[in-house]
Amino acid sequence: MSERFKQRRIVLDKDSSTGQLKVSTLFSLLEKHPYQKEIAEAFAIEDIKNEVISVDYIDTVYHRISFFIKNYERFSAFVQSKNITVTESVLPVEDLPERTLIFNFKEYVEIDGAVGKDLSCFAIYNAKNTFFDTYDMAKYANRLYKDGLGELAYQNIEYFKDLAKTKPGFNRHRSFRLIKNKGEIFLRGITSTDRYFEYGVDFTFVISMLILHRDMKNNAGNNYAISTAAVSESKLELIVAEKHLKDAGEFGKVSSAVEITTNDLGEGSLNFTKIIKVGGRFQHGIYLFPSANEDKQNSIVISHSKKPATVIANVNQVYELLNNTDDYINDLLTVKSIKTPDELRTRIINKLTSPRSAFKDIHDLRDIFKTRIDNEISSFAKLLAMCNKAEELDIDYDLKDKLRYIISDIILSNKK
């Protein structure tokens, strides 16, 4: 993926952060957002605009998201199949692969109803496959381009375009989600024109911080810190942990945390997942995902198909995730697998190095877990230290989340 669209970790430096942000400043991120009014009403922004939110590193993350809002302009174009031409680029494009596909829209309609002409954009992320999946030919088209037969793929698309001009069933009308950066336009995704709602990293960050602010006002003693954050123009991951640590036996000091993510390219527009932060204070530590059960809700997933009013109503459930920590700590105390830490280490490395593992070629990760430890409960702390080193590796964030789930599943799999 192009460097300018890659999700990267935000450096959280306590010396350059005040840990405070005025509500009005936070809300300025939504100045041009289509759902600004709904959020303002739901959180009574006019009444609290002069209040200060105190969450460690909130200002650091705010500045990074502000950078993306200013430098990456999001917009959509509604286009009919008969008006689309797909070709390969001849000239190189900054940090994009050679012969990246160019989509040209002979005519399109903007979200405000204005009609535009002759717009070209470079396909990024999975946009190319989404387009060809419309014709059930993604695998075939990719093979043609790989073999240098792009002209044949072009002829196929032209054939379907000609059909669309005379047969309405082939003239699909879809929303092409675009982004402009450095004077160039890129195609991020293709969706329905009326059943897909894009919220964005700005919406997710603002909503999350307002939820934390309200929770701290309603529950004296609750204080939060952003312990890790990674962002791109389309994806955001935050882990926000309570600053108050509690004892969890062999796991040491732990705190309640919530993973907050959004992915404009995937199913979840806004996701909240309960986790337990083990070891360390603030940035350092590992993250365990408790297993879901009927008694405790541990995640909220709000899809892109939900309308703004529904999304805002659903986020009220987050307060339950923020204030049910003791039950999860009790679950940690029942884990019996910690009595055999080297068996856990072996299971982890076997998962990472299996032939079908996405981690098998990440040697730095494999090396962390290769050293044997005593199979006694006294060595469980050494295993946690290994997991901590794995957490600190700079790897793709989708992989990092998968790694957290693997470690959580193995460590928390057996109870007394």
Buried (B, 14 or more C-beta within 10 A) or exposed (E): EBEBBBBEBBEBEEEEBEBEBBBBBBBBBBEEBBBBEBBBEBBEBEEBBEEBBBBBBBBBBBEBBBEBBEEBEBEBBBBBBBBBBBBBBEEEBEEBEEBBBBBEBBBBBEEEEEEBEEBBBBBBBBBBBBBBBBBEBBEEBBEBBEEEEBEEBBEBBEEBBEBBEEEEEBBBBBBBBBBBBEEBBBBBBBBEBEEBBBBBBBBBBBBBBBBBBBBBEEEEEBBBBBBBBBBBBBBBBBBBBBBEBBEBEBBBBBBBBBBBBBBBBBEBBBBBBBBBBBBBBBBEBBBBBBEEEEEBBBBBEBBBEBEBEEBBEBBEEBBBBBBBBEEBBEBBEEBEBBBBBBEBBBBBBEBBBEEEBBBBEBEEBBEBBEEEBEBEEEBBBBBBBBBBBBBBEEBBBBBBBBBBEBBBBBBBEBEE
